[in-house]
């Protein structure tokens, strides 16, 4: 009995490891740019106790969708593929168009979503579709957490990338967009929640460098959520 369970477990784990790893080249990648929703940059300073926590937020400028479009296109080009704009995806329609499974983070199209994508493909010939998923419409688009130690901080986005086959709408692979573990060269102030203007510029640059790299890695077949810590 134990032997059977172990064999079954090995097969299942092998299947998980061998899927979602297709490398793409010379393909036309249709890009759905996320309509900026709750377009805010939020800061949280985490003190020694919750009573020392401070928070602040401000509008992203330029908007996240504009910067997103540029970074995604760079990542696609870097991977040897061609970026094709499919226009903006209304944020409030994400849950109507797509269903996301928690256990493997795969996305499937609803009937309404299929009609929406098919209408876009009538005038755009692409091989794959890169679409953004928002975890929470109430959550800030970009969040920064700063700890009481210089090295306790993280930059995180509210976006997950999903790659779909444009011919059968099959979900191919996914990747989370964030800069956790790649932020060590930037030292943020310990005594306040909001970074300075210089810090903000560094953080924004870091996020979109990471986004570009995430797109590149996704199309290279490096899916899922392990983050690199060797980015500049």
Sine and cosine of phi, psi and omega as CSV:
sin_phi,cos_phi,sin_psi,cos_psi,sin_omega,cos_omega
0.00,0.00,-0.73,0.68,0.01,-1.00
-0.88,0.47,-0.64,0.76,0.00,-1.00
-0.88,0.47,-0.66,0.75,0.01,-1.00
-0.89,0.45,-0.68,0.74,0.00,-1.00
-0.90,0.44,-0.67,0.74,-0.02,-1.00
-0.90,0.43,-0.67,0.74,0.01,-1.00
-0.89,0.45,-0.69,0.72,0.02,-1.00
-0.87,0.49,-0.69,0.73,-0.01,-1.00
-0.89,0.45,-0.66,0.75,0.02,-1.00
-0.89,0.46,-0.67,0.74,0.01,-1.00
-0.89,0.45,-0.70,0.71,0.00,-1.00
-0.89,0.46,-0.73,0.68,-0.01,-1.00
-0.91,0.42,-0.59,0.80,0.03,-1.00
-0.90,0.43,-0.62,0.78,0.03,-1.00
-0.90,0.43,-0.64,0.77,0.01,-1.00
-0.90,0.43,-0.63,0.78,-0.07,-1.00
-0.96,0.27,-0.46,0.89,-0.12,-0.99
-1.00,-0.08,-0.09,1.00,-0.01,-1.00
-0.99,-0.16,0.22,-0.98,0.08,-1.00
0.84,0.54,0.73,0.68,-0.01,-1.00
-0.65,-0.76,0.54,0.84,-0.02,-1.00
-0.98,0.21,0.74,-0.67,0.07,-1.00
-1.00,-0.09,0.77,-0.64,-0.06,-1.00
-0.95,-0.33,0.58,-0.82,0.06,-1.00
-0.46,-0.89,0.60,-0.80,0.01,-1.00
0.83,0.56,0.59,0.81,0.04,-1.00
-0.94,-0.34,0.44,-0.90,0.09,-1.00
-1.00,-0.02,0.91,-0.42,-0.06,-1.00
-0.97,-0.25,0.92,-0.39,0.04,-1.00
-0.98,0.20,0.80,-0.60,-0.08,-1.00
-0.95,-0.32,0.86,-0.50,0.17,-0.99
-1.00,-0.06,0.91,-0.42,-0.01,-1.00
-1.00,0.04,0.76,-0.65,-0.04,-1.00
-0.93,0.37,0.80,-0.60,0.13,-0.99
-0.91,0.41,0.80,-0.59,-0.05,-1.00
-0.85,0.53,0.85,-0.53,0.00,-1.00
-0.77,-0.63,0.74,-0.67,-0.11,-0.99
0.75,0.66,0.82,0.57,-0.17,-0.99
-0.96,0.29,0.91,0.42,-0.09,-1.00
-0.84,-0.54,0.50,-0.87,0.12,-0.99
-0.96,-0.26,0.93,-0.36,-0.08,-1.00
-0.95,-0.30,0.62,-0.79,-0.03,-1.00
-0.85,-0.52,0.69,-0.72,0.09,-1.00
-0.75,-0.66,0.86,-0.51,0.12,-0.99
-1.00,-0.09,0.86,-0.50,-0.02,-1.00
-0.99,-0.17,0.95,-0.31,-0.01,-1.00
-0.99,0.16,-0.18,-0.98,0.00,-1.00
-0.89,0.45,-0.59,0.81,0.09,-1.00
-0.77,-0.64,0.18,-0.98,-0.01,-1.00
-0.89,0.46,-0.40,0.92,0.00,-1.00
-0.95,0.30,-0.28,0.96,0.02,-1.00
-0.99,-0.13,0.01,1.00,-0.01,-1.00
-0.95,0.31,0.61,-0.79,0.07,-1.00
-0.71,-0.70,0.51,-0.86,-0.01,-1.00
-0.63,-0.78,0.43,-0.90,-0.01,-1.00
-0.39,-0.92,0.45,-0.89,0.04,-1.00
-0.57,-0.82,0.42,-0.91,0.05,-1.00
-0.46,-0.89,0.32,-0.95,0.01,-1.00
-0.94,0.34,0.65,-0.76,0.09,-1.00
-0.96,0.29,0.71,-0.70,0.04,-1.00
-0.63,-0.77,0.87,-0.49,-0.03,1.00
-0.92,0.38,0.16,-0.99,-0.06,-1.00
-0.89,0.46,0.45,-0.89,-0.03,-1.00
-0.86,0.51,-0.63,0.78,-0.05,-1.00
-0.89,0.45,-0.59,0.80,0.02,-1.00
-0.92,0.38,-0.73,0.69,0.00,-1.00
-0.93,0.36,-0.59,0.81,0.03,-1.00
-0.86,0.50,-0.75,0.66,-0.04,-1.00
-0.85,0.52,-0.69,0.73,-0.01,-1.00
-0.91,0.42,-0.73,0.69,-0.04,-1.00
-0.92,0.40,-0.65,0.76,0.00,-1.00
-0.90,0.44,-0.69,0.73,0.01,-1.00
-0.87,0.49,-0.64,0.77,0.03,-1.00
-0.90,0.44,-0.68,0.73,0.00,-1.00
-0.90,0.44,-0.63,0.78,0.02,-1.00
-0.92,0.40,-0.71,0.71,0.01,-1.00
-0.89,0.46,-0.67,0.74,0.00,-1.00
-0.88,0.48,-0.51,0.86,-0.03,-1.00
-0.99,0.13,-0.04,1.00,0.01,-1.00
1.00,0.05,0.34,0.94,0.03,-1.00
-0.90,-0.44,0.13,-0.99,-0.04,-1.00
-0.94,-0.34,0.79,-0.61,0.00,-1.00
-1.00,0.07,0.76,-0.65,0.03,-1.00
-0.81,-0.59,0.89,-0.47,-0.03,-1.00
-0.96,0.29,0.77,-0.64,0.06,-1.00
-0.96,-0.29,0.12,0.99,0.01,-1.00
1.00,-0.05,-0.16,-0.99,-0.08,-1.00
-1.00,-0.07,0.64,-0.77,0.06,-1.00
-0.99,-0.10,0.89,-0.45,0.03,-1.00
-0.88,0.48,0.83,-0.56,-0.09,-1.00
-0.87,0.50,-0.62,0.79,-0.06,-1.00
-0.95,0.30,-0.13,0.99,0.00,-1.00
-0.99,-0.14,-0.11,0.99,-0.08,-1.00
-0.83,0.56,-0.75,0.66,-0.04,-1.00
-0.95,0.32,-0.33,0.94,0.04,-1.00
-0.99,0.12,-0.54,0.84,-0.06,-1.00
-1.00,0.01,-0.50,0.87,-0.14,-0.99
-0.73,-0.68,0.53,-0.85,0.12,-0.99
-0.88,-0.48,0.76,-0.65,-0.08,-1.00
-0.91,-0.42,0.78,-0.63,0.03,-1.00
-1.00,0.03,0.76,-0.65,-0.05,-1.00
-0.94,0.35,-0.59,0.81,-0.17,-0.99
-0.95,0.32,-0.54,0.84,0.02,-1.00
-0.80,-0.60,0.07,1.00,0.05,-1.00
0.89,0.46,0.36,0.93,0.03,-1.00
-0.99,0.16,0.40,-0.91,-0.03,-1.00
-0.85,-0.53,0.69,-0.72,0.11,-0.99
-0.83,-0.56,0.43,-0.90,-0.01,-1.00
-1.00,0.06,0.66,-0.75,0.18,-0.98
-0.98,0.18,0.11,-0.99,0.04,-1.00
-0.87,0.49,-0.66,0.75,0.04,-1.00
-0.91,0.42,-0.63,0.78,0.01,-1.00
-0.92,0.39,-0.63,0.78,0.02,-1.00
-0.89,0.46,-0.68,0.73,0.02,-1.00
-0.89,0.46,-0.64,0.77,0.00,-1.00
-0.90,0.45,-0.76,0.65,-0.01,-1.00
-0.91,0.42,-0.67,0.74,0.00,-1.00
-0.87,0.49,-0.59,0.81,0.02,-1.00
-0.92,0.39,-0.57,0.82,0.03,-1.00
-0.94,0.34,-0.58,0.81,-0.06,-1.00
-0.98,0.20,-0.18,0.98,0.04,-1.00
-0.89,0.45,-0.52,0.86,-0.03,-1.00
-0.89,-0.45,0.08,1.00,-0.01,-1.00
-0.70,-0.72,0.92,-0.40,0.03,-1.00
-1.00,0.02,0.92,-0.39,0.00,-1.00
-0.70,-0.72,0.32,-0.95,0.03,-1.00
-0.99,-0.11,-0.55,0.83,-0.02,-1.00
-0.65,-0.76,0.35,-0.94,0.01,-1.00
-0.83,-0.56,0.79,-0.61,0.06,-1.00
-0.97,-0.26,0.91,-0.41,-0.06,-1.00
-0.85,-0.53,0.53,-0.85,0.02,-1.00
-1.00,-0.09,0.56,-0.83,0.07,-1.00
-0.84,-0.54,0.75,-0.66,0.07,-1.00
-0.99,-0.13,0.74,-0.67,0.03,-1.00
-0.92,0.39,-0.68,0.73,-0.16,-0.99
-0.50,-0.86,0.87,-0.49,-0.05,-1.00
-0.93,0.37,-0.31,0.95,0.02,-1.00
-1.00,-0.01,-0.19,0.98,-0.06,-1.00
-0.99,0.11,0.54,-0.84,0.03,-1.00
-0.88,0.48,0.55,-0.84,-0.03,-1.00
-0.88,0.47,-0.63,0.78,0.02,-1.00
-0.73,-0.68,0.70,-0.71,-0.01,-1.00
-0.78,-0.63,0.61,-0.79,0.06,-1.00
-0.83,-0.56,0.76,-0.65,0.10,-1.00
-0.91,-0.41,0.80,-0.59,0.01,-1.00
-0.90,-0.43,0.77,-0.64,0.01,-1.00
-0.99,-0.14,0.15,-0.99,0.00,-1.00
-0.94,0.35,-0.26,0.96,0.14,-0.99
-0.99,-0.15,0.60,-0.80,-0.02,-1.00
-0.81,0.58,-0.54,0.84,-0.10,-1.00
-1.00,-0.03,0.01,1.00,0.02,-1.00
-0.99,-0.13,1.00,0.08,0.07,-1.00
-0.38,-0.92,0.32,-0.95,-0.01,-1.00
-0.42,-0.91,0.54,-0.84,0.07,-1.00
-0.92,-0.39,0.81,-0.58,-0.12,-0.99
-0.67,-0.74,0.59,-0.81,0.06,-1.00
-0.94,-0.34,0.21,-0.98,-0.02,-1.00
-0.99,-0.12,0.32,0.95,-0.19,-0.98
-0.87,-0.49,0.65,-0.76,0.14,-0.99
-0.84,-0.55,0.67,-0.75,-0.01,-1.00
-1.00,-0.09,0.68,-0.74,0.04,-1.00
-0.75,-0.66,0.72,-0.70,0.00,-1.00
-0.95,-0.32,0.82,-0.57,0.00,-1.00
-0.89,-0.46,0.57,-0.82,0.15,-0.99
-0.95,0.30,0.80,-0.61,-0.09,-1.00
-0.97,0.23,-0.21,0.98,-0.05,-1.00
-1.00,-0.04,-0.59,0.81,0.01,-1.00
-0.83,-0.56,0.03,1.00,0.03,-1.00
0.89,0.46,0.36,0.93,0.04,-1.00
-0.95,0.30,0.68,-0.73,0.04,-1.00
-0.95,0.30,0.78,-0.63,-0.07,-1.00
-0.99,-0.16,-0.85,0.53,-0.04,-1.00
-0.30,-0.95,0.28,-0.96,-0.09,-1.00
-0.69,-0.72,0.32,-0.95,0.08,-1.00
-0.37,-0.93,0.69,-0.72,0.04,-1.00
-0.99,0.16,0.61,-0.79,0.03,-1.00
-0.98,-0.18,0.94,-0.34,0.12,-0.99
-0.28,-0.96,0.11,-0.99,-0.04,-1.00
-0.85,-0.53,0.39,0.92,0.03,-1.00
-0.87,0.49,0.69,-0.72,0.00,-1.00
0.97,0.26,0.07,1.00,0.03,-1.00
-0.87,-0.50,0.27,0.96,-0.14,-0.99
-0.96,-0.28,0.11,0.99,-0.16,-0.99
-0.84,0.54,-0.54,0.84,-0.04,-1.00
-0.94,0.35,-0.24,0.97,-0.06,-1.00
-0.98,-0.20,0.81,-0.59,0.01,-1.00
-0.94,-0.34,0.87,-0.49,-0.05,-1.00
-0.99,-0.13,0.39,-0.92,-0.02,-1.00
-0.91,0.42,0.60,-0.80,-0.02,-1.00
-1.00,0.00,-0.27,0.96,-0.19,-0.98
-0.98,-0.19,0.10,0.99,0.01,-1.00
-0.39,-0.92,0.32,-0.95,-0.08,-1.00
-0.97,0.22,-0.67,0.75,-0.13,-0.99
-1.00,0.00,0.81,-0.58,0.11,-0.99
-0.91,0.42,0.28,-0.96,0.05,-1.00
-0.96,0.29,0.10,-0.99,0.03,-1.00
-0.87,0.50,-0.62,0.79,0.04,-1.00
-0.91,0.41,-0.68,0.74,0.03,-1.00
-0.88,0.47,-0.67,0.75,-0.01,-1.00
-0.88,0.47,-0.66,0.75,0.01,-1.00
-0.90,0.45,-0.66,0.75,0.03,-1.00
-0.90,0.43,-0.67,0.74,-0.01,-1.00
-0.90,0.44,-0.71,0.71,0.01,-1.00
-0.88,0.47,-0.70,0.71,0.01,-1.00
-0.87,0.49,-0.67,0.75,-0.02,-1.00
-0.90,0.43,-0.68,0.74,-0.02,-1.00
-0.88,0.48,-0.71,0.70,-0.09,-1.00
-0.98,0.18,-0.40,0.92,0.20,-0.98
-0.90,0.43,-0.68,0.73,0.01,-1.00
-0.91,0.41,-0.65,0.76,0.03,-1.00
-0.87,0.49,-0.73,0.68,0.04,-1.00
-0.85,0.53,-0.69,0.72,-0.01,-1.00
-0.93,0.38,-0.61,0.79,0.02,-1.00
-0.88,0.47,-0.67,0.74,0.02,-1.00
-0.90,0.44,-0.72,0.69,0.03,-1.00
-0.85,0.53,-0.75,0.67,-0.03,-1.00
-0.90,0.44,-0.64,0.77,0.00,-1.00
-0.87,0.49,-0.71,0.70,-0.01,-1.00
-0.96,0.26,-0.31,0.95,0.09,-1.00
-0.99,0.13,-0.08,1.00,-0.01,-1.00
1.00,-0.06,0.06,1.00,0.02,-1.00
-1.00,0.00,1.00,0.07,-0.13,-0.99
-1.00,-0.02,-0.13,-0.99,0.19,-0.98
0.96,0.27,-0.57,-0.82,-0.34,-0.94
-0.82,-0.57,0.03,1.00,0.05,-1.00
-0.94,0.33,0.76,-0.65,-0.09,-1.00
-0.97,-0.23,0.56,-0.83,0.06,-1.00
-0.99,0.13,0.46,-0.89,0.08,-1.00
-0.85,-0.53,0.38,0.93,-0.02,-1.00
-0.92,-0.39,0.29,0.96,0.01,-1.00
-0.96,0.28,0.45,-0.89,0.00,-1.00
-0.93,0.36,0.00,0.00,0.00,0.00
